[in-house]
Amino acid sequence: MPPTRLLRSTEIPQADNLANVRRVLEALAGGATAKEAIAQQTGISLRHVGYALAAARVLGWLGDDDVSITPAGRGLLAAPPGTADERAHLRRAIFACDVVKEVAPDLFEPAAPTAVALARRLYRSTAGIAKETARRRAQTLLAWRSQVLEQQLPLFPKRPR
């Protein structure tokens, strides 16, 4: 079902790596405010810092000023990285994200949408987005899905040497 309004391209995230989004938030929490300072502090390219800031905004962790961290963002930063608590914060933010609610409400269903189906939804629901861009942004949403699913223990743990 198409959304009731057309999304703007800036509402569709393109930062695949949620750990990098967190690192950008940590840099902001540490006092960095300029994108250049965040890039230098995190080692993330300036372009990808911009993507991470946009994703943090879309996920509700960052205010519109690109500097103030929201209570939800502070909650994420309080959760130890790589833990079930962090994944719970990530899942909540993704579920609350408008783009997910509007074009990918089934993102965390066992039969998740395919990249092709998700790209088609994004293309139909976003003003002025190119088909290739929709495919790329669909990859981002699917990458987020894989990062927040519960980590499965290996069937055969490695033996210490």
Secondary structure as the mmCIF struct_conf table of DSSP 4:
data_model
#
loop_
_struct_conf.conf_type_id
_struct_conf.id
_struct_conf.beg_label_comp_id
_struct_conf.beg_label_asym_id
_struct_conf.beg_label_seq_id
_struct_conf.end_label_comp_id
_struct_conf.end_label_asym_id
_struct_conf.end_label_seq_id
BEND BEND1 THR A 4 ARG A 5
HELX_LH_PP_P HELX_LH_PP_P1 LEU A 6 LEU A 6
STRN STRN1 LEU A 7 LEU A 7
HELX_LH_PP_P HELX_LH_PP_P2 ARG A 8 ARG A 8
HELX_RH_3T_P HELX_RH_3T_P1 SER A 9 GLU A 11
BEND BEND2 ILE A 12 ILE A 12
HELX_RH_AL_P HELX_RH_AL_P1 LEU A 18 ALA A 29
TURN_TY1_P TURN_TY1_P1 GLY A 30 GLY A 31
BEND BEND3 ALA A 34 ALA A 34
HELX_RH_AL_P HELX_RH_AL_P2 LYS A 35 THR A 42
HELX_RH_AL_P HELX_RH_AL_P3 LEU A 46 VAL A 58
TURN_TY1_P TURN_TY1_P2 LEU A 59 GLY A 60
BEND BEND4 TRP A 61 TRP A 61
STRN STRN2 LEU A 62 LEU A 62
TURN_TY1_P TURN_TY1_P3 ASP A 64 ASP A 65
BEND BEND5 ASP A 66 VAL A 67
HELX_LH_PP_P HELX_LH_PP_P3 SER A 68 SER A 68
STRN STRN3 ILE A 69 ILE A 69
HELX_LH_PP_P HELX_LH_PP_P4 THR A 70 THR A 70
HELX_RH_AL_P HELX_RH_AL_P4 PRO A 71 ALA A 78
BEND BEND6 ALA A 79 ALA A 79
HELX_LH_PP_P HELX_LH_PP_P5 PRO A 80 PRO A 80
TURN_TY1_P TURN_TY1_P4 PRO A 81 GLY A 82
BEND BEND7 THR A 83 THR A 83
HELX_RH_AL_P HELX_RH_AL_P5 ALA A 84 ALA A 96
HELX_RH_AL_P HELX_RH_AL_P6 ASP A 98 VAL A 103
TURN_TY1_P TURN_TY1_P5 PRO A 105 PHE A 108
BEND BEND8 GLU A 109 ALA A 111
HELX_LH_PP_P HELX_LH_PP_P6 ALA A 112 THR A 114
HELX_RH_AL_P HELX_RH_AL_P7 ALA A 115 SER A 125
STRN STRN4 THR A 126 THR A 126
TURN_TY1_P TURN_TY1_P6 ALA A 127 GLY A 128
HELX_RH_AL_P HELX_RH_AL_P8 LYS A 131 VAL A 148
BEND BEND9 LEU A 149 LEU A 149
HELX_LH_PP_P HELX_LH_PP_P7 GLU A 150 PRO A 154
BEND BEND10 LEU A 155 PHE A 156
HELX_LH_PP_P HELX_LH_PP_P8 PRO A 157 PRO A 160
#
